[in-house]
Amino acid sequence: MATTDARQVADKTSRKKRVSAGPEKKARSRSAVPEVDTNILMDVIRESLMADKAEDITVINLIGRASFADKMVIATGLADRQIAAMAEHIEKKLKEAGVKRVWIEGEGGSDWVLLDAGDIVVHLFKTEARQHYALEKMWAPELDDDTEN
C-alpha cells in the first residue's frame, strides 16, 4: 500500500511540472513543408516582372558562391509606385505558387526594395540606385577567387 501512495505522489508531482511548463509544442520538421522548385519560382518572378514592365531584368546564379540564396534577380522600375507594385505582385504570385514566407524590405516608397523568398532574392531598384549599388559588378563571376590556398 505504501508503494501505491508513493506512485500517486510522483504522478501528481510530474503532472504539476507538465502543467506549469505550458502546452506541449509540436516539433515541426522541415520535411513537412513542401519545397517549391526554384525553376518554377524563377518563371513566376520573371513573368511578374515582365507583366509589370520592369526593365533590365538580370539573374545571377549564386550556387556555390553564397549561402543565403541560390539566385539573385535584379530589375529596374521607373518610379516608387511601380517598384512597390512589382514587389506586391511578386509576393502574391509566390505565395500562390506555394512559398510560405516572403520577406519584403523597403516597400514604403523607396529607391530599393528587397524580396527574400528563401532560395531566391529579388532586388528592385530605381535607375540611379541600381547604378550606385552596382550589385551586378559586386556579384560578377569574374570577381570570384578561384585560386586554392
DSSP file with accessible surface (Angstrom, degrees, kcal/mol):
  #  RESIDUE AA STRUCTURE BP1 BP2  ACC     N-H-->O    O-->H-N    N-H-->O    O-->H-N    TCO  KAPPA ALPHA  PHI   PSI    X-CA   Y-CA   Z-CA
    1    1 A M     >        0   0  184      0, 0.0     4,-1.7     0, 0.0     5,-0.1   0.000 360.0 360.0 360.0 -33.9    0.0    0.0    0.0
    2    2 A A  H  >  +     0   0   79      1,-0.2     4,-1.9     2,-0.2     5,-0.1   0.849 360.0  56.0 -64.8 -31.9    2.9    2.3    0.7
    3    3 A T  H  > S+     0   0   87      1,-0.2     4,-2.0     2,-0.2    -1,-0.2   0.906 104.5  52.3 -66.9 -38.7    4.1    1.8   -2.9
    4    4 A T  H  > S+     0   0   71      1,-0.2     4,-2.1     2,-0.2    -2,-0.2   0.917 108.6  50.0 -64.6 -42.2    0.7    2.9   -4.2
    5    5 A D  H  X S+     0   0   87     -4,-1.7     4,-2.1     1,-0.2    -1,-0.2   0.905 109.1  52.1 -62.8 -39.4    0.9    6.2   -2.2
    6    6 A A  H  X S+     0   0   61     -4,-1.9     4,-2.3     1,-0.2    -1,-0.2   0.896 109.3  50.1 -65.5 -38.7    4.4    6.9   -3.5
    7    7 A R  H  X S+     0   0  162     -4,-2.0     4,-2.7     2,-0.2    -1,-0.2   0.906 109.1  51.4 -66.6 -40.1    3.2    6.4   -7.1
    8    8 A Q  H  X S+     0   0  103     -4,-2.1     4,-2.2     2,-0.2    -2,-0.2   0.910 110.9  47.7 -63.9 -41.5    0.3    8.8   -6.6
    9    9 A V  H  X S+     0   0   91     -4,-2.1     4,-2.4     2,-0.2    -1,-0.2   0.928 112.9  48.7 -64.9 -42.4    2.6   11.5   -5.2
   10   10 A A  H  X S+     0   0   54     -4,-2.3     4,-2.6     1,-0.2     5,-0.2   0.905 110.9  50.8 -64.4 -41.4    5.0   11.0   -8.1
   11   11 A D  H  X S+     0   0  107     -4,-2.7     4,-2.1     2,-0.2    -1,-0.2   0.913 111.2  47.9 -62.4 -42.2    2.2   11.2  -10.6
   12   12 A K  H  X S+     0   0  140     -4,-2.2     4,-2.3     2,-0.2    -2,-0.2   0.910 112.3  49.7 -65.8 -39.8    0.9   14.5   -9.1
   13   13 A T  H  X S+     0   0   63     -4,-2.4     4,-2.0     2,-0.2    -2,-0.2   0.939 112.4  45.5 -66.1 -45.7    4.4   16.0   -9.0
   14   14 A S  H  X S+     0   0   47     -4,-2.6     4,-2.2     1,-0.2    -1,-0.2   0.874 112.0  53.1 -67.6 -33.6    5.1   15.2  -12.6
   15   15 A R  H  X S+     0   0  145     -4,-2.1     4,-2.7    -5,-0.2     5,-0.2   0.926 107.3  51.8 -64.8 -41.4    1.7   16.4  -13.6
   16   16 A K  H  X S+     0   0  147     -4,-2.3     4,-2.7     1,-0.2    -2,-0.2   0.908 109.4  50.2 -61.1 -40.8    2.3   19.7  -11.9
   17   17 A K  H  X S+     0   0  146     -4,-2.0     4,-1.4     1,-0.2    -1,-0.2   0.920 111.6  47.6 -64.2 -42.4    5.6   20.1  -13.7
   18   18 A R  H  X S+     0   0  143     -4,-2.2     4,-0.6     2,-0.2    -2,-0.2   0.915 113.6  47.4 -65.1 -42.4    3.9   19.4  -17.1
   19   19 A V  H >< S+     0   0   92     -4,-2.7     3,-1.1     1,-0.2    -2,-0.2   0.930 111.9  49.2 -66.0 -42.7    1.1   21.9  -16.3
   20   20 A S  H 3< S+     0   0  100     -4,-2.7    -1,-0.2     1,-0.3    -2,-0.2   0.784 104.0  61.5 -70.1 -21.9    3.5   24.6  -15.2
   21   21 A A  H 3< S-     0   0   83     -4,-1.4    -1,-0.3     1,-0.2    -2,-0.2   0.674 107.2-130.5 -77.1 -15.3    5.6   24.2  -18.3
   22   22 A G    <<  -     0   0   34     -3,-1.1    -1,-0.2    -4,-0.6     3,-0.1  -0.337  48.0 -20.2  93.8-178.9    2.7   25.1  -20.5
   23   23 A P  S    S-     0   0  121      0, 0.0     2,-0.2     0, 0.0    -4,-0.0  -0.289  75.3-102.3 -66.2 147.8    1.3   23.4  -23.5
   24   24 A E        -     0   0  178      1,-0.1     2,-0.5     0, 0.0    -2,-0.0  -0.460  31.9-134.9 -70.0 138.8    3.4   21.0  -25.4
   25   25 A K        -     0   0  200     -2,-0.2     2,-0.4    -3,-0.1    -1,-0.1  -0.836  14.7-130.7 -96.6 131.3    5.0   22.3  -28.6
   26   26 A K        -     0   0  198     -2,-0.5     2,-0.3     1,-0.1     0, 0.0  -0.647  24.9-117.2 -80.3 134.7    4.8   20.0  -31.6
   27   27 A A        -     0   0  105     -2,-0.4     2,-0.6     1,-0.0    -1,-0.1  -0.547  25.3-146.3 -72.8 129.7    8.1   19.6  -33.3
   28   28 A R        -     0   0  198     -2,-0.3     2,-0.4     3,-0.0    -1,-0.0  -0.885   9.0-154.9 -98.9 123.6    8.0   21.0  -36.9
   29   29 A S    >   -     0   0   62     -2,-0.6     3,-1.3     1,-0.1     4,-0.4  -0.754  19.1-132.3 -95.6 146.4   10.1   19.1  -39.3
   30   30 A R  G >  S+     0   0  204     -2,-0.4     3,-1.1     1,-0.3    -1,-0.1   0.793 105.7  65.9 -65.5 -25.8   11.3   20.9  -42.4
   31   31 A S  G 3  S+     0   0  108      1,-0.2    -1,-0.3     3,-0.1     4,-0.1   0.726  88.7  67.1 -70.4 -18.4   10.1   18.0  -44.5
   32   32 A A  G <  S+     0   0   75     -3,-1.3    -1,-0.2     1,-0.1    -2,-0.2   0.747  91.1  69.9 -71.8 -22.9    6.5   18.7  -43.6
   33   33 A V  S <  S-     0   0   52     -3,-1.1     2,-0.1    -4,-0.4    -1,-0.1  -0.857  90.3-131.4 -97.1 113.0    6.8   22.0  -45.6
   34   34 A P        -     0   0   97      0, 0.0     2,-0.3     0, 0.0    -2,-0.1  -0.422  17.6-132.3 -67.4 135.9    6.9   21.1  -49.3
   35   35 A E        -     0   0  144     -2,-0.1     2,-0.4    -4,-0.1    64,-0.1  -0.693  14.6-134.6 -88.1 141.9    9.7   22.9  -51.1
   36   36 A V        -     0   0   35     -2,-0.3    62,-0.1     1,-0.1     2,-0.1  -0.774  30.2-100.4 -97.2 138.2    8.8   24.6  -54.4
   37   37 A D     >  -     0   0   85     -2,-0.4     4,-2.0     1,-0.1     3,-0.3  -0.323  23.7-137.8 -58.9 131.0   11.2   24.1  -57.4
   38   38 A T  H  > S+     0   0   23      1,-0.2     4,-2.6     2,-0.2     5,-0.2   0.858 102.5  57.3 -60.5 -36.1   13.5   27.1  -57.8
   39   39 A N  H  > S+     0   0   98      2,-0.2     4,-2.0     1,-0.2    -1,-0.2   0.894 106.2  49.2 -64.5 -38.4   13.0   27.0  -61.6
   40   40 A I  H  > S+     0   0   87     -3,-0.3     4,-2.2     2,-0.2    -1,-0.2   0.930 111.7  49.0 -64.8 -43.6    9.2   27.3  -61.2
   41   41 A L  H  X S+     0   0    8     -4,-2.0     4,-2.7     1,-0.2    -2,-0.2   0.894 108.5  53.6 -64.1 -38.4    9.7   30.3  -58.8
   42   42 A M  H  X S+     0   0    4     -4,-2.6     4,-2.8     1,-0.2    -1,-0.2   0.911 108.5  49.8 -62.5 -40.6   12.1   31.9  -61.3
   43   43 A D  H  X S+     0   0   81     -4,-2.0     4,-2.6     2,-0.2     5,-0.2   0.913 110.6  50.1 -62.7 -41.9    9.5   31.6  -64.0
   44   44 A V  H  X S+     0   0   27     -4,-2.2     4,-2.2     2,-0.2    -2,-0.2   0.933 113.2  46.0 -61.4 -45.5    6.8   33.2  -61.7
   45   45 A I  H  X S+     0   0    0     -4,-2.7     4,-2.7     2,-0.2     5,-0.2   0.937 113.5  48.1 -65.3 -46.7    9.2   36.1  -60.8
   46   46 A R  H  X S+     0   0   94     -4,-2.8     4,-2.7     1,-0.2     5,-0.2   0.931 112.6  48.2 -59.9 -47.6   10.2   36.7  -64.5
   47   47 A E  H  X S+     0   0  126     -4,-2.6     4,-2.4     1,-0.2    -1,-0.2   0.906 112.6  49.2 -60.9 -41.0    6.6   36.7  -65.7
   48   48 A S  H  X S+     0   0    0     -4,-2.2     4,-1.7    -5,-0.2    -1,-0.2   0.928 112.3  47.3 -65.0 -45.0    5.5   39.0  -62.9
   49   49 A L  H  <>S+     0   0    0     -4,-2.7     5,-2.7     1,-0.2    -2,-0.2   0.914 113.1  48.2 -64.0 -41.3    8.3   41.5  -63.6
   50   50 A M  H ><5S+     0   0  120     -4,-2.7     3,-1.4     1,-0.2    -1,-0.2   0.907 109.9  52.3 -67.4 -38.5    7.7   41.4  -67.4
   51   51 A A  H 3<5S+     0   0   61     -4,-2.4    -1,-0.2     1,-0.3    -2,-0.2   0.838 109.8  50.1 -64.9 -31.4    3.9   42.0  -66.8
   52   52 A D  T 3<5S-     0   0   33     -4,-1.7    -1,-0.3    -5,-0.2    -2,-0.2   0.257 117.8-113.4 -91.1  11.0    4.8   45.0  -64.6
   53   53 A K  T < 5 +     0   0  156     -3,-1.4    -3,-0.2     1,-0.2    -2,-0.1   0.836  50.3 175.9  63.4  36.2    7.1   46.4  -67.3
   54   54 A A      < -     0   0   16     -5,-2.7     2,-0.3    -6,-0.1     3,-0.2  -0.410  19.9-136.7 -67.1 149.6   10.3   46.0  -65.3
   55   55 A E  E     +A   76   0A  90     21,-3.0    21,-2.7     1,-0.2    -1,-0.1  -0.812  68.1   7.8-110.8 152.2   13.5   47.0  -67.2
   56   56 A D  E    S-     0   0A 108     -2,-0.3     2,-0.4    19,-0.2    -1,-0.2   0.907  72.9-163.7  50.1  59.8   16.9   45.3  -67.4
   57   57 A I  E     -     0   0A  52     -3,-0.2     2,-0.4    18,-0.1    18,-0.2  -0.609   9.9-176.2 -77.6 124.7   16.0   42.1  -65.6
   58   58 A T  E     -A   74   0A  38     16,-3.1    16,-3.0    -2,-0.4     2,-0.5  -0.976  13.8-160.0-126.4 136.3   19.2   40.3  -64.6
   59   59 A V  E     -A   73   0A  50     -2,-0.4     2,-0.5    14,-0.2    14,-0.2  -0.972   6.8-165.5-117.3 128.7   19.5   36.9  -62.9
   60   60 A I  E     -A   72   0A  17     12,-3.2    12,-2.3    -2,-0.5     2,-0.5  -0.959  17.3-134.8-116.1 127.1   22.7   36.0  -61.1
   61   61 A N  E     +A   71   0A  81     -2,-0.5    10,-0.2    10,-0.2     9,-0.1  -0.695  24.0 176.9 -80.8 122.7   23.5   32.4  -60.1
   62   62 A L    >>  +     0   0    0      8,-3.0     3,-2.6    -2,-0.5     4,-1.8   0.381  31.3 131.3-107.7   2.0   24.7   32.2  -56.5
   63   63 A I  T 34 S+     0   0  102      7,-0.8     4,-0.1     1,-0.3     7,-0.1  -0.366  85.5   6.2 -62.0 126.6   25.1   28.5  -56.1
   64   64 A G  T 34 S+     0   0   82      2,-0.4    -1,-0.3    -2,-0.1     3,-0.1   0.425 125.7  70.4  80.4  -0.8   28.5   27.7  -54.7
   65   65 A R  T <4 S+     0   0   61     -3,-2.6     2,-0.3     1,-0.4    -2,-0.2   0.601 103.7  19.5-118.7 -23.6   29.1   31.5  -54.2
   66   66 A A     <  -     0   0   23     -4,-1.8    -1,-0.4     3,-0.2    -2,-0.4  -0.992  53.0-150.4-149.2 149.7   26.8   32.5  -51.4
   67   67 A S  S    S+     0   0  129     -2,-0.3     3,-0.1     1,-0.1    -1,-0.1   0.593  88.5  69.3 -96.8 -10.7   24.9   30.6  -48.6
   68   68 A F  S    S-     0   0  101      1,-0.2     2,-0.3    -6,-0.1    -1,-0.1   0.703 111.7  -4.3 -85.1 -17.9   22.0   33.0  -48.3
   69   69 A A        -     0   0    3     -7,-0.2    -3,-0.2    -3,-0.1    51,-0.2  -0.987  48.2-136.2-164.4 164.1   20.3   32.2  -51.7
   70   70 A D  S    S+     0   0   53     49,-2.5    -8,-3.0    -2,-0.3    -7,-0.8   0.733  91.3  26.0 -95.8 -30.6   20.7   30.2  -54.9
   71   71 A K  E     -Ab  61 120A  44     48,-2.0    50,-2.2   -10,-0.2     2,-0.4  -0.980  59.6-158.7-135.9 147.6   19.6   33.0  -57.3
   72   72 A M  E     -Ab  60 121A   3    -12,-2.3   -12,-3.2    -2,-0.3     2,-0.5  -0.998  10.0-163.4-125.5 127.6   19.6   36.8  -57.2
   73   73 A V  E     -Ab  59 122A   0     48,-3.0    50,-3.4    -2,-0.4     2,-0.4  -0.943   5.3-171.9-111.7 132.3   17.2   38.7  -59.5
   74   74 A I  E     +Ab  58 123A   0    -16,-3.0   -16,-3.1    -2,-0.5     2,-0.3  -0.988  11.8 164.8-125.4 130.9   17.8   42.4  -60.2
   75   75 A A  E     - b   0 124A   0     48,-2.3    50,-2.6    -2,-0.4     2,-0.4  -0.969  26.2-130.3-143.4 159.9   15.3   44.6  -62.0
   76   76 A T  E     -Ab  55 125A   7    -21,-2.7   -21,-3.0    -2,-0.3     2,-0.3  -0.903  15.6-171.1-116.2 138.9   14.7   48.3  -62.5
   77   77 A G  E     - b   0 126A   1     48,-2.9    50,-0.5    -2,-0.4   -23,-0.1  -0.873  23.1-135.9-120.6 159.6   11.5   50.3  -62.2
   78   78 A L  S    S+     0   0  109     -2,-0.3     2,-0.3    48,-0.2    -1,-0.1   0.771  81.5  22.1 -87.4 -27.1   10.9   53.9  -63.2
   79   79 A A  S  > S-     0   0   47      1,-0.1     4,-2.3    47,-0.1     5,-0.2  -0.942  76.6-110.6-141.2 160.1    9.0   55.1  -60.1
   80   80 A D  H  > S+     0   0   57     -2,-0.3     4,-2.6     1,-0.2    30,-0.2   0.892 117.9  51.8 -56.0 -43.2    8.5   54.3  -56.4
   81   81 A R  H  > S+     0   0  220      2,-0.2     4,-2.3     1,-0.2    -1,-0.2   0.885 108.7  50.4 -65.0 -38.2    4.9   53.3  -57.1
   82   82 A Q  H  > S+     0   0   42      2,-0.2     4,-2.7     1,-0.2    -1,-0.2   0.933 111.7  47.8 -64.7 -43.8    5.9   50.9  -59.9
   83   83 A I  H  X S+     0   0    0     -4,-2.3     4,-2.4     2,-0.2    -2,-0.2   0.926 112.3  49.0 -64.1 -43.6    8.6   49.3  -57.7
   84   84 A A  H  X S+     0   0   28     -4,-2.6     4,-2.4     1,-0.2    -1,-0.2   0.915 112.4  48.8 -62.6 -40.2    6.1   48.9  -54.8
   85   85 A A  H  X S+     0   0   35     -4,-2.3     4,-2.7     2,-0.2     5,-0.2   0.910 109.4  52.2 -66.9 -40.5    3.5   47.4  -57.1
   86   86 A M  H  X S+     0   0    1     -4,-2.7     4,-2.5     2,-0.2     5,-0.2   0.930 110.9  48.0 -60.2 -44.4    6.1   45.0  -58.6
   87   87 A A  H  X S+     0   0    0     -4,-2.4     4,-2.5     1,-0.2    -2,-0.2   0.924 112.3  48.7 -62.2 -44.7    7.1   43.8  -55.1
   88   88 A E  H  X S+     0   0  117     -4,-2.4     4,-2.3     1,-0.2    -2,-0.2   0.917 112.6  47.7 -62.4 -43.3    3.4   43.3  -54.1
   89   89 A H  H  X S+     0   0   67     -4,-2.7     4,-2.5     2,-0.2     5,-0.2   0.910 112.0  49.3 -66.6 -41.8    2.7   41.3  -57.3
   90   90 A I  H  X S+     0   0    0     -4,-2.5     4,-2.6    -5,-0.2     5,-0.2   0.937 111.0  50.4 -62.5 -45.5    5.7   39.1  -56.9
   91   91 A E  H  X S+     0   0   49     -4,-2.5     4,-2.2    -5,-0.2    -2,-0.2   0.943 112.0  47.3 -58.0 -47.2    4.8   38.4  -53.2
   92   92 A K  H  X S+     0   0  130     -4,-2.3     4,-2.1     1,-0.2    -1,-0.2   0.936 114.2  46.2 -61.7 -45.5    1.3   37.5  -54.2
   93   93 A K  H  X S+     0   0   72     -4,-2.5     4,-1.5     1,-0.2    -1,-0.2   0.859 110.8  52.3 -70.3 -34.3    2.3   35.2  -57.0
   94   94 A L  H  <>S+     0   0    0     -4,-2.6     5,-2.5    -5,-0.2     4,-0.4   0.908 109.3  49.9 -67.7 -39.1    5.0   33.5  -55.0
   95   95 A K  H ><5S+     0   0  104     -4,-2.2     3,-1.1    -5,-0.2    -2,-0.2   0.899 109.2  51.8 -65.5 -38.6    2.5   32.7  -52.2
   96   96 A E  H 3<5S+     0   0  135     -4,-2.1    -1,-0.2     1,-0.2    -2,-0.2   0.832 106.6  55.1 -64.0 -30.5    0.1   31.3  -54.8
   97   97 A A  T 3<5S-     0   0   34     -4,-1.5    -1,-0.2    -5,-0.2    -2,-0.2   0.528 131.1 -92.7 -80.9  -7.0    3.0   29.1  -56.1
   98   98 A G  T < 5S+     0   0   30     -3,-1.1     2,-0.5    -4,-0.4    -3,-0.2   0.467  76.1 142.1 113.2   2.4    3.5   27.7  -52.6
   99   99 A V      < -     0   0   19     -5,-2.5    -1,-0.3     1,-0.2     3,-0.1  -0.665  34.7-160.1 -77.4 124.2    6.1   29.9  -50.9
  100  100 A K  S    S+     0   0  145     -2,-0.5     2,-0.4     1,-0.2    -1,-0.2   0.889  70.3  26.8 -74.7 -42.4    5.1   30.3  -47.3
  101  101 A R        +     0   0  161     16,-0.1     2,-0.5    -7,-0.1    -1,-0.2  -0.984  54.8 178.5-130.3 130.1    7.0   33.4  -46.4
  102  102 A V        -     0   0   11     -2,-0.4     2,-0.4    -3,-0.1    15,-0.2  -0.986  19.0-152.0-125.6 116.8    8.3   36.3  -48.5
  103  103 A W  E     -C  116   0A 154     13,-2.3    13,-2.9    -2,-0.5     2,-0.4  -0.767  11.2-166.1 -90.9 134.2   10.1   39.0  -46.6
  104  104 A I  E     -C  115   0A  25     -2,-0.4     2,-0.4    11,-0.2    11,-0.2  -0.977   5.7-173.3-124.1 132.5   10.0   42.5  -48.1
  105  105 A E  E     +C  114   0A 129      9,-2.5     9,-2.3    -2,-0.4    -2,-0.0  -0.979  67.5  12.5-122.7 134.8   12.2   45.4  -47.1
  106  106 A G  S    S+     0   0   32     -2,-0.4     4,-0.4     7,-0.2     6,-0.2   0.644  72.7 135.3  85.0  17.3   11.8   49.0  -48.3
  107  107 A E        +     0   0   87      1,-0.2     2,-1.2     2,-0.1     3,-0.1   0.596  46.7  89.9 -78.4  -5.1    8.4   48.8  -49.9
  108  108 A G  S    S-     0   0   80      1,-0.2    -1,-0.2   -24,-0.0   -28,-0.0  -0.195 121.9 -55.1 -85.5  47.7    7.1   52.0  -48.3
  109  109 A G  S    S+     0   0   47     -2,-1.2     2,-0.3   -29,-0.2    -1,-0.2   0.971  90.4 150.2  83.7  66.8    8.3   54.3  -51.2
  110  110 A S        -     0   0   44     -4,-0.4    -1,-0.2   -30,-0.2     3,-0.1  -0.848  57.9-123.8-129.5 162.2   12.0   53.5  -51.6
  111  111 A D  S    S+     0   0   74     -2,-0.3    15,-2.0     1,-0.2     2,-0.4   0.620 103.3  37.8 -75.5 -15.3   14.6   53.5  -54.3
  112  112 A W  E     - D   0 125A  73     13,-0.2     2,-0.4    -6,-0.2    13,-0.2  -0.973  64.7-174.5-144.9 122.2   15.4   49.9  -53.5
  113  113 A V  E     - D   0 124A   2     11,-2.8    11,-3.0    -2,-0.4     2,-0.5  -0.971  10.2-158.6-118.6 134.1   13.0   47.1  -52.5
  114  114 A L  E     -CD 105 123A  52     -9,-2.3    -9,-2.5    -2,-0.4     2,-0.5  -0.945   4.9-168.7-114.6 130.4   14.3   43.7  -51.4
  115  115 A L  E     -CD 104 122A   1      7,-2.8     7,-3.0    -2,-0.5     2,-0.6  -0.984   4.2-163.4-116.4 127.0   12.2   40.5  -51.5
  116  116 A D  E     +CD 103 121A  59    -13,-2.9   -13,-2.3    -2,-0.5     5,-0.2  -0.933  16.9 167.6-112.0 109.6   13.6   37.4  -49.8
  117  117 A A        -     0   0    9      3,-2.8     2,-1.2    -2,-0.6     4,-0.1  -0.086  55.9-105.9-110.1  30.9   11.8   34.2  -50.9
  118  118 A G  S    S+     0   0   39      1,-0.2    -1,-0.1     2,-0.1   -48,-0.0  -0.681 109.6  26.5  87.5 -96.9   14.3   31.8  -49.4
  119  119 A D  S    S+     0   0   59     -2,-1.2   -49,-2.5   -50,-0.2   -48,-2.0   0.614 124.8  54.2 -77.4 -12.4   16.3   30.4  -52.3
  120  120 A I  E     -b   71   0A   1    -50,-0.2    -3,-2.8   -51,-0.2     2,-0.4  -0.988  63.7-166.0-127.7 132.4   15.7   33.5  -54.4
  121  121 A V  E     -bD  72 116A   9    -50,-2.2   -48,-3.0    -2,-0.4     2,-0.5  -0.963   9.3-160.1-115.0 132.2   16.4   37.1  -53.5
  122  122 A V  E     -bD  73 115A   0     -7,-3.0    -7,-2.8    -2,-0.4     2,-0.5  -0.954   3.7-165.9-117.4 127.0   14.9   39.9  -55.7
  123  123 A H  E     -bD  74 114A  17    -50,-3.4   -48,-2.3    -2,-0.5     2,-0.5  -0.960   2.6-168.2-110.6 125.3   16.2   43.4  -55.8
  124  124 A L  E     +bD  75 113A   0    -11,-3.0   -11,-2.8    -2,-0.5     2,-0.3  -0.965  17.5 176.7-115.2 119.8   14.0   46.1  -57.3
  125  125 A F  E     -bD  76 112A   1    -50,-2.6   -48,-2.9    -2,-0.5     2,-0.2  -0.859  34.2-124.2-120.8 155.9   15.8   49.4  -58.0
  126  126 A K  E  >  -b   77   0A  47    -15,-2.0     4,-2.5    -2,-0.3     5,-0.2  -0.611  48.7-102.1 -82.3 159.7   15.2   52.8  -59.5
  127  127 A T  H  > S+     0   0   51    -50,-0.5     4,-2.2    -2,-0.2     5,-0.2   0.895 119.3  48.1 -55.3 -47.4   17.8   53.5  -62.1
  128  128 A E  H  > S+     0   0  120      1,-0.2     4,-2.2     2,-0.2    -1,-0.2   0.901 112.7  48.0 -63.9 -41.9   20.0   55.8  -60.0
  129  129 A A  H  > S+     0   0    7      2,-0.2     4,-2.7     1,-0.2     5,-0.3   0.897 109.6  53.3 -67.2 -37.9   20.1   53.4  -57.0
  130  130 A R  H  X S+     0   0   13     -4,-2.5     4,-2.0     1,-0.2     5,-0.3   0.919 111.2  45.9 -63.4 -42.2   20.9   50.4  -59.3
  131  131 A Q  H  < S+     0   0  144     -4,-2.2    -1,-0.2    -5,-0.2    -2,-0.2   0.900 113.1  51.2 -66.5 -38.1   23.9   52.3  -60.7
  132  132 A H  H  < S+     0   0  144     -4,-2.2    -2,-0.2    -5,-0.2    -1,-0.2   0.934 117.2  36.1 -65.4 -48.1   25.0   53.4  -57.3
  133  133 A Y  H  < S-     0   0  107     -4,-2.7    -1,-0.2    -5,-0.1    -2,-0.2   0.776  84.5-165.3 -81.5 -26.7   25.0   50.0  -55.6
  134  134 A A     X  +     0   0   24     -4,-2.0     4,-1.9    -5,-0.3     3,-0.4   0.863  16.0 171.4  46.7  53.4   26.2   48.1  -58.7
  135  135 A L  H  > S+     0   0   12     -5,-0.3     4,-2.4     1,-0.2     5,-0.1   0.849  72.4  61.6 -62.9 -32.9   25.2   44.6  -57.5
  136  136 A E  H  4 S+     0   0   49      1,-0.2     4,-0.3     2,-0.2    -1,-0.2   0.908 107.1  44.5 -60.0 -40.6   25.9   43.1  -60.8
  137  137 A K  H >4 S+     0   0  160     -3,-0.4     3,-0.8     1,-0.2    -1,-0.2   0.896 112.4  52.4 -69.5 -38.6   29.6   44.2  -60.6
  138  138 A M  H 3< S+     0   0  112     -4,-1.9    -2,-0.2     1,-0.2    -1,-0.2   0.880 119.0  34.8 -65.2 -37.2   29.8   43.0  -56.9
  139  139 A W  T 3< S+     0   0   54     -4,-2.4    -1,-0.2    -5,-0.2    -2,-0.2   0.238  84.6 136.5-104.3  13.8   28.5   39.5  -57.8
  140  140 A A    X   -     0   0   14     -3,-0.8     3,-1.8    -4,-0.3     4,-0.3  -0.359  59.8-129.9 -62.6 138.3   30.1   39.2  -61.2
  141  141 A P  G >  S+     0   0   79      0, 0.0     3,-1.5     0, 0.0    -1,-0.1   0.795 104.0  69.9 -60.9 -25.3   31.6   35.7  -61.7
  142  142 A E  G 3  S+     0   0  157      1,-0.3    -2,-0.1     3,-0.0    -5,-0.0   0.756  93.4  57.3 -64.2 -22.6   34.8   37.4  -62.9
  143  143 A L  G <  S+     0   0  116     -3,-1.8    -1,-0.3    -6,-0.1     2,-0.1   0.553  79.4 114.7 -87.4  -6.4   35.5   38.6  -59.3
  144  144 A D    <   -     0   0   62     -3,-1.5     2,-0.9    -4,-0.3   -79,-0.0  -0.386  69.2-128.2 -65.0 140.3   35.4   35.0  -57.8
  145  145 A D        +     0   0  115      1,-0.1    -1,-0.1    -2,-0.1    -2,-0.1  -0.804  32.5 172.4 -92.0 103.8   38.7   33.9  -56.4
  146  146 A D        +     0   0  141     -2,-0.9     2,-0.2     2,-0.1    -1,-0.1   0.437  41.5 110.4 -92.7  -0.3   39.3   30.5  -57.9
  147  147 A T        -     0   0   97      1,-0.0     2,-0.4     0, 0.0    -2,-0.0  -0.522  65.6-131.6 -77.6 142.4   42.8   30.1  -56.6
  148  148 A E              0   0  189     -2,-0.2    -2,-0.1     1,-0.0    -1,-0.0  -0.770 360.0 360.0 -93.5 139.0   43.3   27.5  -53.9
  149  149 A N              0   0  194     -2,-0.4    -1,-0.0     0, 0.0     0, 0.0  -0.553 360.0 360.0 -88.2 360.0   45.2   28.5  -50.8
